[in-house]
Amino acid sequence: MRRTAIVVLSCIVVGIGFLGESPQALARQHKGRLLYMTLSAGYKHASVLPSEAIVKEIGERSGLFDTTVTQDVGSFTRENLKKYDAVMFYTTGELPMTEAEKSAFIDFIKSGHGFVGVHSATDTFYMWKDYLELIGGYFNDHPWHQQVTVDVVDPSNPIVSFLGKSFQVDDEIYQIADFQYRTSHVLLRLDPNSVSMHKNGIHRRFYGWPLAWTRRDGKGRVFYTALGHEEAVWQSPWYQHLLLNGIKYAMGKKVK
């Protein structure tokens, strides 16, 4: 019953979020451009392909941004990045970027643009310290793949306020190592009481199991959520609303 209530509430809020502003007001806003990188250099998630259409649809439905999907690291040149307001990653592994492409990417964020990472974006670039400082942590096993309770750590934050104090989701739950807790603002965290703590591979850390956060990298704005393994999660109105809010934040747009 609780899960049903959350989904219904989310559907209502999503409708308000997308339709609450007049076409005239939207036209006065700068329409953002998002570069969505979906290259898998390691494990490729089945939800990557449907996610590409969903992210495009979120931008079109909200009227706030257009999305370019790419698997080409050659997109990360200083000149090409000038076209965009934010970059989004649903990636794995050591992407084959050159040092010049890496430098252009990091400088793009630090100069005041946005970065959004979903799910396995933390399973990317383990050998590149600048990326850790950007995203804020690394994937470190997933002992739970089930329905769990997620606590909303900061229900006053407009990115997640529509979710209430907690909600349930059936998804693959990441553990995060090397979490940059001093410089990250945690928004969502696993409720450990909703899972078995006797499985193999569980890593207990004082910061628990963060599942979404924001951070700054230079002048840039970063939003990450570990949720999104399952296509059903991507199809959920509440998850699409969460992504829209995260993208808004990353682009420097007001989140309501």
Legacy VTK file of the C-alpha trace (Angstrom):
# vtk DataFile Version 3.0
C-alpha trace
ASCII
DATASET POLYDATA
POINTS 256 float
0.000 0.000 0.000
2.839 2.344 0.904
4.626 1.708 -2.371
1.408 2.295 -4.344
0.885 5.605 -2.566
4.382 6.756 -3.452
3.935 5.869 -7.129
0.577 7.679 -7.295
2.024 10.724 -5.544
5.008 10.705 -7.887
2.777 10.591 -10.962
0.867 13.626 -9.674
4.032 15.550 -8.865
5.630 14.712 -12.213
2.574 16.078 -13.975
2.770 19.274 -11.951
6.507 19.561 -12.558
6.170 19.212 -16.313
2.995 21.265 -16.770
3.216 23.893 -14.028
4.909 26.521 -16.199
3.298 28.194 -19.182
4.767 27.762 -22.684
5.621 31.478 -22.563
7.593 31.038 -19.340
9.412 28.021 -20.755
10.222 29.920 -23.932
11.860 32.658 -21.881
14.188 30.119 -20.262
17.418 29.039 -21.849
16.813 25.569 -23.243
19.662 23.395 -22.047
21.639 20.825 -23.966
22.677 17.515 -22.441
25.400 15.200 -23.728
24.452 11.687 -22.602
27.385 9.249 -22.659
26.349 5.564 -22.649
29.571 3.769 -23.601
30.179 0.552 -21.660
33.856 -0.385 -21.449
32.945 -3.125 -18.951
29.606 -4.714 -18.121
26.748 -3.354 -20.270
23.445 -2.978 -18.468
20.274 -3.994 -20.275
18.654 -0.720 -19.207
21.197 1.440 -21.052
19.412 1.304 -24.403
15.912 2.140 -23.101
17.432 4.831 -20.893
18.566 6.736 -23.979
15.003 7.196 -25.215
13.749 7.953 -21.691
16.270 10.746 -21.088
15.392 12.291 -24.444
11.701 12.066 -23.563
12.239 13.694 -20.160
13.884 16.649 -21.854
11.219 16.948 -24.530
8.316 16.549 -22.117
9.664 19.159 -19.713
10.713 21.501 -22.520
13.902 22.239 -20.576
16.637 20.503 -22.541
17.601 18.595 -25.667
19.669 15.419 -25.432
22.493 14.159 -27.626
23.321 10.485 -26.976
26.840 9.319 -27.739
29.184 6.367 -27.275
32.036 8.267 -28.932
34.753 9.582 -26.617
35.704 11.873 -29.498
32.737 14.015 -28.440
34.822 15.232 -25.493
36.766 17.989 -27.175
36.851 21.519 -25.837
35.154 22.812 -28.963
32.339 20.250 -28.975
31.623 20.602 -25.252
30.884 24.297 -25.794
27.532 23.159 -27.237
26.369 21.673 -23.924
25.276 22.708 -20.450
25.819 19.315 -18.800
27.187 15.825 -19.369
25.451 12.656 -18.145
27.133 9.240 -17.732
25.614 5.751 -17.702
28.929 4.016 -18.257
31.274 1.291 -17.033
34.989 0.648 -17.058
37.977 2.628 -18.223
36.587 4.636 -21.109
39.194 5.057 -23.888
39.538 8.818 -23.552
42.801 10.485 -24.445
44.490 12.745 -21.900
43.322 15.738 -23.933
39.707 14.501 -23.842
39.892 13.862 -20.108
41.289 17.333 -19.524
38.591 18.933 -21.691
35.870 17.036 -19.808
37.079 17.934 -16.319
37.762 21.567 -17.246
34.255 21.770 -18.749
32.705 20.764 -15.404
35.029 22.822 -13.208
34.354 25.950 -15.277
30.714 25.956 -14.180
28.843 23.280 -16.123
27.027 20.188 -14.852
27.562 16.459 -14.481
24.919 13.780 -13.846
25.909 10.189 -13.075
23.500 7.270 -12.904
24.018 3.803 -11.456
27.268 2.422 -12.903
28.776 5.857 -13.493
30.580 5.041 -10.219
31.840 1.827 -11.885
33.905 3.956 -14.253
37.432 5.412 -14.378
38.847 3.736 -11.270
42.345 4.713 -12.388
41.642 8.431 -12.751
41.748 10.464 -9.532
40.109 13.529 -11.080
37.035 11.442 -11.857
36.755 10.284 -8.246
36.876 13.923 -7.155
34.155 14.652 -9.706
31.666 11.882 -8.954
32.468 11.375 -5.277
32.865 7.587 -4.873
33.328 4.201 -6.507
31.134 1.122 -6.833
32.133 -1.585 -4.349
29.875 -4.639 -4.889
26.088 -5.052 -4.815
25.006 -7.660 -2.249
21.312 -6.761 -2.524
19.115 -7.010 -5.599
15.619 -6.815 -4.153
12.940 -4.523 -2.821
14.475 -2.172 -0.271
13.484 0.913 1.683
15.299 4.111 0.780
15.478 6.911 3.331
15.256 10.496 2.114
18.121 12.015 4.086
17.249 15.621 3.312
13.486 15.838 2.624
13.742 19.637 2.469
15.956 19.452 -0.622
13.824 20.170 -3.723
15.569 17.453 -5.732
14.052 14.745 -3.505
11.364 16.489 -1.439
8.560 14.943 -3.533
9.595 11.464 -2.311
8.546 12.065 1.290
10.580 10.644 4.160
11.168 7.209 2.592
10.042 4.993 -0.263
10.497 1.466 -1.572
12.157 0.331 -4.776
13.116 -3.010 -6.310
16.607 -2.501 -7.702
20.259 -3.476 -7.505
21.798 -1.651 -4.545
25.365 -0.395 -4.793
27.854 -0.064 -1.991
30.166 2.929 -2.337
33.875 2.948 -1.516
36.141 6.001 -1.272
33.066 8.130 -0.651
33.948 11.814 -0.511
31.580 12.372 2.393
33.059 15.686 3.523
32.284 17.324 0.192
29.089 15.474 -0.767
25.530 16.272 0.273
23.705 12.956 0.672
20.084 12.965 -0.482
19.129 9.266 -0.386
20.468 6.358 1.666
19.584 2.686 2.025
17.654 1.784 5.163
19.760 -1.172 6.386
16.791 -2.478 8.359
15.111 -3.353 5.059
17.801 -5.866 3.997
19.689 -8.823 5.413
23.010 -7.767 6.916
24.370 -11.314 6.876
25.131 -11.658 3.168
28.635 -12.105 1.819
30.376 -9.001 0.538
28.692 -6.471 2.794
30.945 -3.558 3.707
29.900 -1.621 6.782
31.106 1.965 6.692
30.301 4.855 8.998
28.538 6.729 6.169
26.249 3.773 5.431
24.982 3.165 1.898
24.404 6.494 0.120
22.226 6.170 -2.997
22.094 9.766 -4.234
24.063 12.922 -3.570
25.109 16.302 -4.913
28.543 17.865 -4.853
30.568 20.646 -6.430
33.641 20.279 -8.602
35.197 23.694 -8.975
32.300 25.858 -10.159
30.493 22.795 -11.544
27.428 21.074 -10.108
27.246 17.286 -9.768
24.273 14.987 -9.150
24.588 11.202 -8.832
22.177 8.393 -8.043
23.163 4.751 -7.647
19.628 3.640 -8.532
18.715 2.648 -12.086
19.891 -0.909 -12.740
16.404 -2.124 -13.611
14.535 -0.899 -16.685
11.376 -0.869 -14.551
13.010 1.768 -12.363
13.782 3.913 -15.412
10.146 3.568 -16.483
8.882 4.770 -13.085
7.506 8.338 -12.986
9.227 9.028 -9.657
12.644 8.039 -11.050
12.141 10.187 -14.136
11.184 13.078 -11.872
14.328 12.491 -9.800
16.460 12.549 -12.959
14.762 15.699 -14.208
15.476 17.425 -10.904
19.090 16.209 -10.933
19.589 17.447 -14.487
18.016 20.788 -13.601
20.392 21.121 -10.664
23.392 20.220 -12.807
22.396 22.785 -15.438
21.953 25.493 -12.835
18.181 25.676 -13.333
15.816 26.220 -10.442
14.488 22.984 -8.933
10.968 23.326 -7.528
LINES 1 257
256 0 1 2 3 4 5 6 7 8 9 10 11 12 13 14 15 16 17 18 19 20 21 22 23 24 25 26 27 28 29 30 31 32 33 34 35 36 37 38 39 40 41 42 43 44 45 46 47 48 49 50 51 52 53 54 55 56 57 58 59 60 61 62 63 64 65 66 67 68 69 70 71 72 73 74 75 76 77 78 79 80 81 82 83 84 85 86 87 88 89 90 91 92 93 94 95 96 97 98 99 100 101 102 103 104 105 106 107 108 109 110 111 112 113 114 115 116 117 118 119 120 121 122 123 124 125 126 127 128 129 130 131 132 133 134 135 136 137 138 139 140 141 142 143 144 145 146 147 148 149 150 151 152 153 154 155 156 157 158 159 160 161 162 163 164 165 166 167 168 169 170 171 172 173 174 175 176 177 178 179 180 181 182 183 184 185 186 187 188 189 190 191 192 193 194 195 196 197 198 199 200 201 202 203 204 205 206 207 208 209 210 211 212 213 214 215 216 217 218 219 220 221 222 223 224 225 226 227 228 229 230 231 232 233 234 235 236 237 238 239 240 241 242 243 244 245 246 247 248 249 250 251 252 253 254 255
